[in-house]
Structures are given as C-alpha cells and as structure tokens.
Amino acid sequence: MFAGVDWGGSFHQLCVLTATGAVVVQQRIEHDVVGLRLLGSKLVELGEPVKVAIERAEGLLVEFLHTL
C-alpha cells in the first residue's frame, strides 16, 4: 500500500491506495495531537508497512511518521 499526505497549515489530507490503485483510506487529519494519533492509528491498522509520500522533508508531521 501507498499513502500520500497533503501538507496543510491546520490540517492534512491522507489518502492510502493499494498497489492496484483502489482507495483504502481518504481522510482529513487535523494538525494537532489528536489528529496525529488518528493518522498513526489509521496507518498501523492497515496491518502491513505503508510507503508514505509527503511534500516536505522536515517538521512535526514528518518527525511523527518516523516514529511509526
């Protein structure tokens, strides 16, 4: 599976696709502690490693993704 995260100031948009392009998750994620926990749980619940593409190389969201 592959995930894309559209970076935003107060929220992010998460989209997870299968290798065939089927949408598994598409959700708005708030840029706060609750939102980051939700993002983490969504990715972990998928039960397999998910490759994540994001438009920035640094910041709180990126640091958080490295902990998963």
PDB file of N, CA, C, O and CB in Angstrom:
ATOM      1  N   MET A   1       0.840  -1.180   0.000  1.00  0.00           N
ATOM      2  CA  MET A   1       0.000   0.000   0.000  1.00  0.00           C
ATOM      3  C   MET A   1       0.882   1.239   0.000  1.00  0.00           C
ATOM      4  O   MET A   1       2.041   1.216   0.415  1.00  0.00           O
ATOM      5  CB  MET A   1      -0.954   0.000   1.213  1.00  0.00           C
ATOM      6  N   PHE A   2       0.291   2.304  -0.477  1.00  0.00           N
ATOM      7  CA  PHE A   2       0.995   3.574  -0.585  1.00  0.00           C
ATOM      8  C   PHE A   2       0.110   4.676  -0.001  1.00  0.00           C
ATOM      9  O   PHE A   2      -1.106   4.682  -0.197  1.00  0.00           O
ATOM     10  CB  PHE A   2       1.372   3.885  -2.071  1.00  0.00           C
ATOM     11  N   ALA A   3       0.736   5.600   0.716  1.00  0.00           N
ATOM     12  CA  ALA A   3      -0.012   6.718   1.299  1.00  0.00           C
ATOM     13  C   ALA A   3       0.569   8.032   0.805  1.00  0.00           C
ATOM     14  O   ALA A   3       1.781   8.180   0.651  1.00  0.00           O
ATOM     15  CB  ALA A   3       0.019   6.660   2.847  1.00  0.00           C
ATOM     16  N   GLY A   4      -0.307   8.965   0.565  1.00  0.00           N
ATOM     17  CA  GLY A   4       0.092  10.324   0.251  1.00  0.00           C
ATOM     18  C   GLY A   4      -0.489  11.237   1.309  1.00  0.00           C
ATOM     19  O   GLY A   4      -1.646  11.095   1.705  1.00  0.00           O
ATOM     20  N   VAL A   5       0.325  12.177   1.761  1.00  0.00           N
ATOM     21  CA  VAL A   5      -0.146  13.145   2.755  1.00  0.00           C
ATOM     22  C   VAL A   5       0.030  14.534   2.173  1.00  0.00           C
ATOM     23  O   VAL A   5       1.153  14.967   1.912  1.00  0.00           O
ATOM     24  CB  VAL A   5       0.625  13.000   4.115  1.00  0.00           C
ATOM     25  N   ASP A   6      -1.067  15.228   1.970  1.00  0.00           N
ATOM     26  CA  ASP A   6      -1.029  16.612   1.508  1.00  0.00           C
ATOM     27  C   ASP A   6      -0.867  17.491   2.733  1.00  0.00           C
ATOM     28  O   ASP A   6      -1.734  17.518   3.607  1.00  0.00           O
ATOM     29  CB  ASP A   6      -2.321  16.993   0.694  1.00  0.00           C
ATOM     30  N   TRP A   7       0.236  18.204   2.794  1.00  0.00           N
ATOM     31  CA  TRP A   7       0.592  19.020   3.948  1.00  0.00           C
ATOM     32  C   TRP A   7      -0.253  20.289   3.968  1.00  0.00           C
ATOM     33  O   TRP A   7      -0.397  20.959   2.946  1.00  0.00           O
ATOM     34  CB  TRP A   7       2.094  19.370   3.928  1.00  0.00           C
ATOM     35  N   GLY A   8      -0.805  20.616   5.117  1.00  0.00           N
ATOM     36  CA  GLY A   8      -1.557  21.846   5.279  1.00  0.00           C
ATOM     37  C   GLY A   8      -1.196  22.528   6.580  1.00  0.00           C
ATOM     38  O   GLY A   8      -0.553  21.920   7.436  1.00  0.00           O
ATOM     39  N   GLY A   9      -1.590  23.761   6.744  1.00  0.00           N
ATOM     40  CA  GLY A   9      -1.266  24.509   7.949  1.00  0.00           C
ATOM     41  C   GLY A   9      -1.998  24.022   9.181  1.00  0.00           C
ATOM     42  O   GLY A   9      -1.385  23.842  10.233  1.00  0.00           O
ATOM     43  N   SER A  10      -3.298  23.806   9.070  1.00  0.00           N
ATOM     44  CA  SER A  10      -4.068  23.370  10.227  1.00  0.00           C
ATOM     45  C   SER A  10      -4.618  21.958  10.072  1.00  0.00           C
ATOM     46  O   SER A  10      -5.102  21.369  11.039  1.00  0.00           O
ATOM     47  CB  SER A  10      -5.200  24.325  10.475  1.00  0.00           C
ATOM     48  N   PHE A  11      -4.546  21.414   8.859  1.00  0.00           N
ATOM     49  CA  PHE A  11      -4.935  20.023   8.653  1.00  0.00           C
ATOM     50  C   PHE A  11      -4.190  19.461   7.449  1.00  0.00           C
ATOM     51  O   PHE A  11      -3.631  20.198   6.637  1.00  0.00           O
ATOM     52  CB  PHE A  11      -6.467  19.899   8.454  1.00  0.00           C
ATOM     53  N   HIS A  12      -4.199  18.132   7.361  1.00  0.00           N
ATOM     54  CA  HIS A  12      -3.561  17.413   6.265  1.00  0.00           C
ATOM     55  C   HIS A  12      -4.599  16.496   5.646  1.00  0.00           C
ATOM     56  O   HIS A  12      -5.600  16.164   6.281  1.00  0.00           O
ATOM     57  CB  HIS A  12      -2.312  16.607   6.752  1.00  0.00           C
ATOM     58  N   GLN A  13      -4.365  16.089   4.418  1.00  0.00           N
ATOM     59  CA  GLN A  13      -5.257  15.145   3.758  1.00  0.00           C
ATOM     60  C   GLN A  13      -4.486  13.847   3.538  1.00  0.00           C
ATOM     61  O   GLN A  13      -3.419  13.845   2.925  1.00  0.00           O
ATOM     62  CB  GLN A  13      -5.802  15.722   2.403  1.00  0.00           C
ATOM     63  N   LEU A  14      -5.034  12.749   4.040  1.00  0.00           N
ATOM     64  CA  LEU A  14      -4.421  11.433   3.913  1.00  0.00           C
ATOM     65  C   LEU A  14      -5.163  10.624   2.863  1.00  0.00           C
ATOM     66  O   LEU A  14      -6.393  10.581   2.857  1.00  0.00           O
ATOM     67  CB  LEU A  14      -4.416  10.693   5.267  1.00  0.00           C
ATOM     68  N   CYS A  15      -4.415   9.984   1.981  1.00  0.00           N
ATOM     69  CA  CYS A  15      -5.002   9.066   1.006  1.00  0.00           C
ATOM     70  C   CYS A  15      -4.106   7.834   0.937  1.00  0.00           C
ATOM     71  O   CYS A  15      -2.908   7.945   0.677  1.00  0.00           O
ATOM     72  CB  CYS A  15      -5.159   9.743  -0.411  1.00  0.00           C
ATOM     73  N   VAL A  16      -4.693   6.660   1.171  1.00  0.00           N
ATOM     74  CA  VAL A  16      -3.959   5.401   1.090  1.00  0.00           C
ATOM     75  C   VAL A  16      -4.553   4.579  -0.048  1.00  0.00           C
ATOM     76  O   VAL A  16      -5.768   4.411  -0.148  1.00  0.00           O
ATOM     77  CB  VAL A  16      -4.018   4.616   2.447  1.00  0.00           C
ATOM     78  N   LEU A  17      -3.664   4.070  -0.905  1.00  0.00           N
ATOM     79  CA  LEU A  17      -4.073   3.278  -2.063  1.00  0.00           C
ATOM     80  C   LEU A  17      -3.409   1.901  -2.023  1.00  0.00           C
ATOM     81  O   LEU A  17      -2.320   1.736  -1.473  1.00  0.00           O
ATOM     82  CB  LEU A  17      -3.717   4.012  -3.378  1.00  0.00           C
ATOM     83  N   THR A  18      -4.086   0.921  -2.616  1.00  0.00           N
ATOM     84  CA  THR A  18      -3.468  -0.375  -2.831  1.00  0.00           C
ATOM     85  C   THR A  18      -2.555  -0.271  -4.045  1.00  0.00           C
ATOM     86  O   THR A  18      -2.536   0.750  -4.732  1.00  0.00           O
ATOM     87  CB  THR A  18      -4.541  -1.490  -3.025  1.00  0.00           C
ATOM     88  N   ALA A  19      -1.803  -1.327  -4.303  1.00  0.00           N
ATOM     89  CA  ALA A  19      -0.911  -1.344  -5.463  1.00  0.00           C
ATOM     90  C   ALA A  19      -1.682  -1.249  -6.777  1.00  0.00           C
ATOM     91  O   ALA A  19      -1.122  -0.846  -7.796  1.00  0.00           O
ATOM     92  CB  ALA A  19      -0.063  -2.610  -5.453  1.00  0.00           C
ATOM     93  N   THR A  20      -2.967  -1.619  -6.760  1.00  0.00           N
ATOM     94  CA  THR A  20      -3.786  -1.534  -7.977  1.00  0.00           C
ATOM     95  C   THR A  20      -4.531  -0.203  -8.085  1.00  0.00           C
ATOM     96  O   THR A  20      -5.256   0.023  -9.054  1.00  0.00           O
ATOM     97  CB  THR A  20      -4.786  -2.683  -8.013  1.00  0.00           C
ATOM     98  N   GLY A  21      -4.360   0.675  -7.100  1.00  0.00           N
ATOM     99  CA  GLY A  21      -4.970   1.998  -7.155  1.00  0.00           C
ATOM    100  C   GLY A  21      -6.305   2.132  -6.451  1.00  0.00           C
ATOM    101  O   GLY A  21      -6.940   3.184  -6.535  1.00  0.00           O
ATOM    102  N   ALA A  22      -6.747   1.095  -5.759  1.00  0.00           N
ATOM    103  CA  ALA A  22      -8.012   1.185  -5.011  1.00  0.00           C
ATOM    104  C   ALA A  22      -7.801   2.022  -3.752  1.00  0.00           C
ATOM    105  O   ALA A  22      -6.819   1.837  -3.033  1.00  0.00           O
ATOM    106  CB  ALA A  22      -8.547  -0.235  -4.639  1.00  0.00           C
ATOM    107  N   VAL A  23      -8.723   2.935  -3.494  1.00  0.00           N
ATOM    108  CA  VAL A  23      -8.643   3.796  -2.310  1.00  0.00           C
ATOM    109  C   VAL A  23      -9.034   2.994  -1.075  1.00  0.00           C
ATOM    110  O   VAL A  23     -10.110   2.399  -1.018  1.00  0.00           O
ATOM    111  CB  VAL A  23      -9.560   5.046  -2.464  1.00  0.00           C
ATOM    112  N   VAL A  24      -8.138   2.989  -0.082  1.00  0.00           N
ATOM    113  CA  VAL A  24      -8.373   2.290   1.181  1.00  0.00           C
ATOM    114  C   VAL A  24      -8.800   3.287   2.258  1.00  0.00           C
ATOM    115  O   VAL A  24      -9.725   3.023   3.027  1.00  0.00           O
ATOM    116  CB  VAL A  24      -7.102   1.521   1.626  1.00  0.00           C
ATOM    117  N   VAL A  25      -8.125   4.423   2.308  1.00  0.00           N
ATOM    118  CA  VAL A  25      -8.422   5.480   3.280  1.00  0.00           C
ATOM    119  C   VAL A  25      -8.313   6.810   2.569  1.00  0.00           C
ATOM    120  O   VAL A  25      -7.368   7.043   1.816  1.00  0.00           O
ATOM    121  CB  VAL A  25      -7.459   5.421   4.514  1.00  0.00           C
ATOM    122  N   GLN A  26      -9.268   7.677   2.803  1.00  0.00           N
ATOM    123  CA  GLN A  26      -9.175   9.063   2.364  1.00  0.00           C
ATOM    124  C   GLN A  26      -9.806   9.888   3.468  1.00  0.00           C
ATOM    125  O   GLN A  26     -11.013   9.816   3.699  1.00  0.00           O
ATOM    126  CB  GLN A  26      -9.884   9.301   0.965  1.00  0.00           C
ATOM    127  N   GLN A  27      -8.976  10.681   4.154  1.00  0.00           N
ATOM    128  CA  GLN A  27      -9.474  11.369   5.342  1.00  0.00           C
ATOM    129  C   GLN A  27      -8.689  12.644   5.619  1.00  0.00           C
ATOM    130  O   GLN A  27      -7.484  12.724   5.380  1.00  0.00           O
ATOM    131  CB  GLN A  27      -9.408  10.447   6.552  1.00  0.00           C
ATOM    132  N   ARG A  28      -9.399  13.624   6.123  1.00  0.00           N
ATOM    133  CA  ARG A  28      -8.786  14.871   6.590  1.00  0.00           C
ATOM    134  C   ARG A  28      -8.278  14.632   8.002  1.00  0.00           C
ATOM    135  O   ARG A  28      -8.992  14.082   8.841  1.00  0.00           O
ATOM    136  CB  ARG A  28      -9.804  16.074   6.547  1.00  0.00           C
ATOM    137  N   ILE A  29      -7.044  15.045   8.264  1.00  0.00           N
ATOM    138  CA  ILE A  29      -6.404  14.847   9.560  1.00  0.00           C
ATOM    139  C   ILE A  29      -6.022  16.217  10.124  1.00  0.00           C
ATOM    140  O   ILE A  29      -5.294  16.977   9.484  1.00  0.00           O
ATOM    141  CB  ILE A  29      -5.147  13.914   9.437  1.00  0.00           C
ATOM    142  N   GLU A  30      -6.506  16.519  11.299  1.00  0.00           N
ATOM    143  CA  GLU A  30      -6.156  17.788  11.932  1.00  0.00           C
ATOM    144  C   GLU A  30      -4.683  17.787  12.337  1.00  0.00           C
ATOM    145  O   GLU A  30      -4.132  16.739  12.675  1.00  0.00           O
ATOM    146  CB  GLU A  30      -7.053  18.050  13.163  1.00  0.00           C
ATOM    147  N   HIS A  31      -4.047  18.952  12.303  1.00  0.00           N
ATOM    148  CA  HIS A  31      -2.640  19.083  12.692  1.00  0.00           C
ATOM    149  C   HIS A  31      -2.569  19.410  14.181  1.00  0.00           C
ATOM    150  O   HIS A  31      -2.236  20.525  14.583  1.00  0.00           O
ATOM    151  CB  HIS A  31      -1.919  20.185  11.845  1.00  0.00           C
ATOM    152  N   ASP A  32      -2.893  18.399  14.981  1.00  0.00           N
ATOM    153  CA  ASP A  32      -2.783  18.506  16.430  1.00  0.00           C
ATOM    154  C   ASP A  32      -2.498  17.110  16.976  1.00  0.00           C
ATOM    155  O   ASP A  32      -2.392  16.156  16.205  1.00  0.00           O
ATOM    156  CB  ASP A  32      -4.088  19.116  17.065  1.00  0.00           C
ATOM    157  N   VAL A  33      -2.372  16.983  18.283  1.00  0.00           N
ATOM    158  CA  VAL A  33      -2.031  15.696  18.888  1.00  0.00           C
ATOM    159  C   VAL A  33      -3.072  14.634  18.558  1.00  0.00           C
ATOM    160  O   VAL A  33      -2.720  13.506  18.214  1.00  0.00           O
ATOM    161  CB  VAL A  33      -1.897  15.841  20.401  1.00  0.00           C
ATOM    162  N   VAL A  34      -4.336  14.983  18.658  1.00  0.00           N
ATOM    163  CA  VAL A  34      -5.408  14.027  18.363  1.00  0.00           C
ATOM    164  C   VAL A  34      -5.348  13.590  16.899  1.00  0.00           C
ATOM    165  O   VAL A  34      -5.496  12.406  16.596  1.00  0.00           O
ATOM    166  CB  VAL A  34      -6.789  14.645  18.682  1.00  0.00           C
ATOM    167  N   GLY A  35      -5.135  14.533  16.002  1.00  0.00           N
ATOM    168  CA  GLY A  35      -5.060  14.219  14.584  1.00  0.00           C
ATOM    169  C   GLY A  35      -3.872  13.332  14.246  1.00  0.00           C
ATOM    170  O   GLY A  35      -4.004  12.395  13.459  1.00  0.00           O
ATOM    171  N   LEU A  36      -2.712  13.615  14.833  1.00  0.00           N
ATOM    172  CA  LEU A  36      -1.541  12.785  14.576  1.00  0.00           C
ATOM    173  C   LEU A  36      -1.744  11.370  15.107  1.00  0.00           C
ATOM    174  O   LEU A  36      -1.327  10.402  14.471  1.00  0.00           O
ATOM    175  CB  LEU A  36      -0.297  13.410  15.206  1.00  0.00           C
ATOM    176  N   ARG A  37      -2.380  11.248  16.264  1.00  0.00           N
ATOM    177  CA  ARG A  37      -2.694   9.909  16.790  1.00  0.00           C
ATOM    178  C   ARG A  37      -3.636   9.169  15.841  1.00  0.00           C
ATOM    179  O   ARG A  37      -3.470   7.972  15.604  1.00  0.00           O
ATOM    180  CB  ARG A  37      -3.330  10.011  18.201  1.00  0.00           C
ATOM    181  N   LEU A  38      -4.623   9.881  15.300  1.00  0.00           N
ATOM    182  CA  LEU A  38      -5.546   9.281  14.347  1.00  0.00           C
ATOM    183  C   LEU A  38      -4.799   8.822  13.091  1.00  0.00           C
ATOM    184  O   LEU A  38      -5.024   7.714  12.603  1.00  0.00           O
ATOM    185  CB  LEU A  38      -6.660  10.279  13.976  1.00  0.00           C
ATOM    186  N   LEU A  39      -3.924   9.661  12.577  1.00  0.00           N
ATOM    187  CA  LEU A  39      -3.121   9.309  11.412  1.00  0.00           C
ATOM    188  C   LEU A  39      -2.308   8.052  11.683  1.00  0.00           C
ATOM    189  O   LEU A  39      -2.294   7.127  10.870  1.00  0.00           O
ATOM    190  CB  LEU A  39      -2.196  10.468  11.024  1.00  0.00           C
ATOM    191  N   GLY A  40      -1.629   8.020  12.827  1.00  0.00           N
ATOM    192  CA  GLY A  40      -0.828   6.852  13.188  1.00  0.00           C
ATOM    193  C   GLY A  40      -1.660   5.597  13.292  1.00  0.00           C
ATOM    194  O   GLY A  40      -1.260   4.544  12.795  1.00  0.00           O
ATOM    195  N   SER A  41      -2.816   5.690  13.932  1.00  0.00           N
ATOM    196  CA  SER A  41      -3.659   4.501  14.093  1.00  0.00           C
ATOM    197  C   SER A  41      -4.196   4.029  12.749  1.00  0.00           C
ATOM    198  O   SER A  41      -4.296   2.823  12.519  1.00  0.00           O
ATOM    199  CB  SER A  41      -4.823   4.793  15.052  1.00  0.00           C
ATOM    200  N   LYS A  42      -4.545   4.957  11.853  1.00  0.00           N
ATOM    201  CA  LYS A  42      -5.026   4.574  10.521  1.00  0.00           C
ATOM    202  C   LYS A  42      -3.959   3.784   9.765  1.00  0.00           C
ATOM    203  O   LYS A  42      -4.262   2.769   9.137  1.00  0.00           O
ATOM    204  CB  LYS A  42      -5.430   5.825   9.713  1.00  0.00           C
ATOM    205  N   LEU A  43      -2.710   4.249   9.827  1.00  0.00           N
ATOM    206  CA  LEU A  43      -1.634   3.575   9.110  1.00  0.00           C
ATOM    207  C   LEU A  43      -1.294   2.225   9.744  1.00  0.00           C
ATOM    208  O   LEU A  43      -1.059   1.247   9.034  1.00  0.00           O
ATOM    209  CB  LEU A  43      -0.394   4.463   9.072  1.00  0.00           C
ATOM    210  N   VAL A  44      -1.268   2.170  11.068  1.00  0.00           N
ATOM    211  CA  VAL A  44      -0.942   0.919  11.762  1.00  0.00           C
ATOM    212  C   VAL A  44      -2.053  -0.115  11.581  1.00  0.00           C
ATOM    213  O   VAL A  44      -1.764  -1.304  11.445  1.00  0.00           O
ATOM    214  CB  VAL A  44      -0.706   1.182  13.260  1.00  0.00           C
ATOM    215  N   GLU A  45      -3.315   0.312  11.576  1.00  0.00           N
ATOM    216  CA  GLU A  45      -4.448  -0.601  11.420  1.00  0.00           C
ATOM    217  C   GLU A  45      -4.418  -1.352  10.096  1.00  0.00           C
ATOM    218  O   GLU A  45      -5.040  -2.407   9.973  1.00  0.00           O
ATOM    219  CB  GLU A  45      -5.744   0.164  11.534  1.00  0.00           C
ATOM    220  N   LEU A  46      -3.711  -0.832   9.113  1.00  0.00           N
ATOM    221  CA  LEU A  46      -3.662  -1.480   7.808  1.00  0.00           C
ATOM    222  C   LEU A  46      -2.933  -2.817   7.859  1.00  0.00           C
ATOM    223  O   LEU A  46      -3.089  -3.643   6.960  1.00  0.00           O
ATOM    224  CB  LEU A  46      -2.992  -0.568   6.803  1.00  0.00           C
ATOM    225  N   GLY A  47      -2.141  -3.036   8.900  1.00  0.00           N
ATOM    226  CA  GLY A  47      -1.535  -4.331   9.140  1.00  0.00           C
ATOM    227  C   GLY A  47      -0.329  -4.681   8.299  1.00  0.00           C
ATOM    228  O   GLY A  47       0.178  -5.799   8.387  1.00  0.00           O
ATOM    229  N   GLU A  48       0.136  -3.769   7.501  1.00  0.00           N
ATOM    230  CA  GLU A  48       1.335  -4.004   6.701  1.00  0.00           C
ATOM    231  C   GLU A  48       2.050  -2.676   6.515  1.00  0.00           C
ATOM    232  O   GLU A  48       1.439  -1.615   6.635  1.00  0.00           O
ATOM    233  CB  GLU A  48       0.985  -4.652   5.321  1.00  0.00           C
ATOM    234  N   PRO A  49       3.343  -2.733   6.224  1.00  0.00           N
ATOM    235  CA  PRO A  49       4.072  -1.476   6.016  1.00  0.00           C
ATOM    236  C   PRO A  49       3.456  -0.660   4.874  1.00  0.00           C
ATOM    237  O   PRO A  49       3.074  -1.208   3.839  1.00  0.00           O
ATOM    238  CB  PRO A  49       5.557  -1.764   5.718  1.00  0.00           C
ATOM    239  N   VAL A  50       3.369   0.627   5.076  1.00  0.00           N
ATOM    240  CA  VAL A  50       2.806   1.533   4.072  1.00  0.00           C
ATOM    241  C   VAL A  50       3.882   2.545   3.696  1.00  0.00           C
ATOM    242  O   VAL A  50       4.436   3.218   4.565  1.00  0.00           O
ATOM    243  CB  VAL A  50       1.511   2.252   4.605  1.00  0.00           C
ATOM    244  N   LYS A  51       4.173   2.650   2.421  1.00  0.00           N
ATOM    245  CA  LYS A  51       5.120   3.661   1.949  1.00  0.00           C
ATOM    246  C   LYS A  51       4.389   4.989   1.899  1.00  0.00           C
ATOM    247  O   LYS A  51       3.291   5.079   1.351  1.00  0.00           O
ATOM    248  CB  LYS A  51       5.718   3.290   0.543  1.00  0.00           C
ATOM    249  N   VAL A  52       5.002   6.029   2.476  1.00  0.00           N
ATOM    250  CA  VAL A  52       4.354   7.331   2.581  1.00  0.00           C
ATOM    251  C   VAL A  52       5.110   8.365   1.757  1.00  0.00           C
ATOM    252  O   VAL A  52       6.329   8.497   1.877  1.00  0.00           O
ATOM    253  CB  VAL A  52       4.265   7.777   4.052  1.00  0.00           C
ATOM    254  N   ALA A  53       4.384   9.094   0.924  1.00  0.00           N
ATOM    255  CA  ALA A  53       4.936  10.217   0.174  1.00  0.00           C
ATOM    256  C   ALA A  53       4.379  11.496   0.792  1.00  0.00           C
ATOM    257  O   ALA A  53       3.177  11.614   1.032  1.00  0.00           O
ATOM    258  CB  ALA A  53       4.587  10.119  -1.362  1.00  0.00           C
ATOM    259  N   ILE A  54       5.262  12.436   1.043  1.00  0.00           N
ATOM    260  CA  ILE A  54       4.850  13.705   1.639  1.00  0.00           C
ATOM    261  C   ILE A  54       5.700  14.810   1.011  1.00  0.00           C
ATOM    262  O   ILE A  54       6.843  14.573   0.619  1.00  0.00           O
ATOM    263  CB  ILE A  54       5.004  13.684   3.210  1.00  0.00           C
ATOM    264  N   GLU A  55       5.149  15.992   0.920  1.00  0.00           N
ATOM    265  CA  GLU A  55       5.811  17.057   0.171  1.00  0.00           C
ATOM    266  C   GLU A  55       6.885  17.816   0.930  1.00  0.00           C
ATOM    267  O   GLU A  55       7.492  18.734   0.380  1.00  0.00           O
ATOM    268  CB  GLU A  55       4.803  18.013  -0.292  1.00  0.00           C
ATOM    269  N   ARG A  56       7.132  17.455   2.178  1.00  0.00           N
ATOM    270  CA  ARG A  56       8.166  18.135   2.954  1.00  0.00           C
ATOM    271  C   ARG A  56       9.095  17.113   3.583  1.00  0.00           C
ATOM    272  O   ARG A  56       8.710  15.961   3.784  1.00  0.00           O
ATOM    273  CB  ARG A  56       7.541  19.034   4.039  1.00  0.00           C
ATOM    274  N   ALA A  57      10.303  17.521   3.891  1.00  0.00           N
ATOM    275  CA  ALA A  57      11.283  16.606   4.473  1.00  0.00           C
ATOM    276  C   ALA A  57      11.485  16.831   5.968  1.00  0.00           C
ATOM    277  O   ALA A  57      12.234  16.095   6.608  1.00  0.00           O
ATOM    278  CB  ALA A  57      12.606  16.749   3.759  1.00  0.00           C
ATOM    279  N   GLU A  58      10.824  17.841   6.529  1.00  0.00           N
ATOM    280  CA  GLU A  58      11.012  18.142   7.951  1.00  0.00           C
ATOM    281  C   GLU A  58       9.713  18.641   8.550  1.00  0.00           C
ATOM    282  O   GLU A  58       8.760  18.941   7.832  1.00  0.00           O
ATOM    283  CB  GLU A  58      12.129  19.185   8.153  1.00  0.00           C
ATOM    284  N   GLY A  59       9.684  18.726   9.861  1.00  0.00           N
ATOM    285  CA  GLY A  59       8.505  19.237  10.552  1.00  0.00           C
ATOM    286  C   GLY A  59       7.898  18.189  11.477  1.00  0.00           C
ATOM    287  O   GLY A  59       8.267  17.015  11.439  1.00  0.00           O
ATOM    288  N   LEU A  60       6.967  18.634  12.302  1.00  0.00           N
ATOM    289  CA  LEU A  60       6.341  17.776  13.295  1.00  0.00           C
ATOM    290  C   LEU A  60       5.696  16.543  12.673  1.00  0.00           C
ATOM    291  O   LEU A  60       5.853  15.436  13.188  1.00  0.00           O
ATOM    292  CB  LEU A  60       5.309  18.555  14.068  1.00  0.00           C
ATOM    293  N   LEU A  61       4.987  16.719  11.590  1.00  0.00           N
ATOM    294  CA  LEU A  61       4.320  15.586  10.942  1.00  0.00           C
ATOM    295  C   LEU A  61       5.337  14.555  10.466  1.00  0.00           C
ATOM    296  O   LEU A  61       5.144  13.358  10.678  1.00  0.00           O
ATOM    297  CB  LEU A  61       3.467  16.069   9.760  1.00  0.00           C
ATOM    298  N   VAL A  62       6.402  14.996   9.835  1.00  0.00           N
ATOM    299  CA  VAL A  62       7.448  14.088   9.345  1.00  0.00           C
ATOM    300  C   VAL A  62       8.111  13.380  10.516  1.00  0.00           C
ATOM    301  O   VAL A  62       8.314  12.167  10.471  1.00  0.00           O
ATOM    302  CB  VAL A  62       8.506  14.858   8.514  1.00  0.00           C
ATOM    303  N   GLU A  63       8.447  14.118  11.557  1.00  0.00           N
ATOM    304  CA  GLU A  63       9.050  13.510  12.743  1.00  0.00           C
ATOM    305  C   GLU A  63       8.115  12.449  13.326  1.00  0.00           C
ATOM    306  O   GLU A  63       8.572  11.378  13.723  1.00  0.00           O
ATOM    307  CB  GLU A  63       9.372  14.590  13.806  1.00  0.00           C
ATOM    308  N   PHE A  64       6.831  12.729  13.381  1.00  0.00           N
ATOM    309  CA  PHE A  64       5.861  11.779  13.906  1.00  0.00           C
ATOM    310  C   PHE A  64       5.822  10.509  13.054  1.00  0.00           C
ATOM    311  O   PHE A  64       5.797   9.405  13.597  1.00  0.00           O
ATOM    312  CB  PHE A  64       4.471  12.421  13.970  1.00  0.00           C
ATOM    313  N   LEU A  65       5.816  10.650  11.742  1.00  0.00           N
ATOM    314  CA  LEU A  65       5.766   9.490  10.844  1.00  0.00           C
ATOM    315  C   LEU A  65       6.984   8.581  11.033  1.00  0.00           C
ATOM    316  O   LEU A  65       6.885   7.367  10.854  1.00  0.00           O
ATOM    317  CB  LEU A  65       5.683   9.955   9.382  1.00  0.00           C
ATOM    318  N   HIS A  66       8.115   9.156  11.390  1.00  0.00           N
ATOM    319  CA  HIS A  66       9.324   8.355  11.624  1.00  0.00           C
ATOM    320  C   HIS A  66       9.176   7.484  12.872  1.00  0.00           C
ATOM    321  O   HIS A  66       9.912   6.508  13.015  1.00  0.00           O
ATOM    322  CB  HIS A  66      10.554   9.269  11.765  1.00  0.00           C
ATOM    323  N   THR A  67       8.271   7.797  13.758  1.00  0.00           N
ATOM    324  CA  THR A  67       8.110   7.012  14.982  1.00  0.00           C
ATOM    325  C   THR A  67       7.217   5.796  14.778  1.00  0.00           C
ATOM    326  O   THR A  67       7.166   4.921  15.643  1.00  0.00           O
ATOM    327  CB  THR A  67       7.540   7.879  16.082  1.00  0.00           C
ATOM    328  N   LEU A  68       6.518   5.723  13.661  1.00  0.00           N
ATOM    329  CA  LEU A  68       5.580   4.607  13.430  1.00  0.00           C
ATOM    330  C   LEU A  68       6.306   3.338  13.026  1.00  0.00           C
ATOM    331  O   LEU A  68       5.671   2.310  12.795  1.00  0.00           O
ATOM    332  CB  LEU A  68       4.563   4.977  12.351  1.00  0.00           C
TER     333      LEU A  68
END
